[in-house]
Amino acid sequence: MIRVLRVARSSARKARTGAINALKSLVVTALVELREQLRGLSSTELVATDARLRPGHEATTTTANKTALRALAGRCGALDVEIAELDARRACNLFCVRGF
């Protein structure tokens, strides 16, 4: 039971790492104005900043980059919630199994 939760958590962590790596690669290839705004941020700051981006509706490269960055940041947020839920479930199971 606990192993299954650990496998699910590990999978979520790997997916989150992949999403953060994708965010960082998009920052490297973004246009100068967007790149300057996002370069040098920690992973946590990058996710939080990208989640607040407002892409707009015009068909530009910057809009496409902002849309992709915001989507990846949303994925990171969802995976953070999933990881926290799995941690809580695992802690509860450990607590119940050990009889504390």
Residue, then its C-alpha position, 0 to 999 in steps of 0.5 A: m500500500i505504501r509502496v504504491l503511494r511512493v511510486a505515484r509520488s515519484s512519478a508526479r515529482k518526475a513530471r514536475t521536474g520535466a515541466i520545470n525543465a520545459l519552463k526554463s528552456l522556453v525562457v532561454t528561447a523567449l524574446v528579449e523582453l520576456r527573457e529579461q523579466l524571467r531570467g535569474l528566477s529560482s524554480t519556485e519564483l519562475v513557476a509563480t511568475d509564469a502562473r500570473l502571466r497574461p498572454g493576451h489574444e493577439a497572434t504573436t510569438t510573445t503571446a505563444n510563449k506566455t501561453a505555454l509558460r502559463a500552462l506549464a506553470g499551471r501543470c507544476g501547481a497541479l503536480d504540487v497539490e498531487i504530491a502534497e496529497l500523496d504525502a499526506r496519504r502516505a503519512c496517514n498510512l504510516f501512522c495507522v500501520r505503526g499504531f501511533 
